[in-house]
Amino acid sequence: MIELVSFSIFIILFFMLIFNNVRLNIRLSEVRLEVIKAYLEKTIVSEKLVQMSEEKNNKNEDSSEAFLKFISDSRDWAYQYIDDVQEGLNKFVTDIEPEIAYFDEYGIVGSAFPHYHSMKKISEAYKELKKLLPEDYDKIE
């Protein structure tokens, strides 16, 4: 009888251990699936983060490149404008200088003419305009 009771207890304990083992294996499988799912989500999120970071860097590089191009173009336009203005001033000075020099030298004699005061103003304005040109402008070539 003791043998039967001990055998019954052993069998009950054995089946409890088997049931517990099966339950733990099922729970372990569920945890493995959760870990795999978490790893996949982490991978997807990290890839998306890297992609967004690269896009942001590309946008920053594009905007930086566009800004640098604008600065470079503006500088080129400014230099071109300065060259054009200096050429125009130089042409004006070259064309008008003999007349202004003549007026400055012999204008006093013609001070009775009606255009004397206008020519005097033009001569003064010409001299102020000539100051805008660099002194070595003709010598640069």
Secondary structure, 3 states (H helix, E strand, C coil): CHHHHHHHHHHHHHHHHHHHHHHHHHHHHHHHHHHHHHHHHHHHHHHHHHHHHHHHHHHHHHHHHHHHHHHHHHHHHHHHHHHHHHHHHHHHHHHHHHHHHHHHHHCCCCCCCCCHHHHHHHHHHHHHHHCCCCCCCCCCC
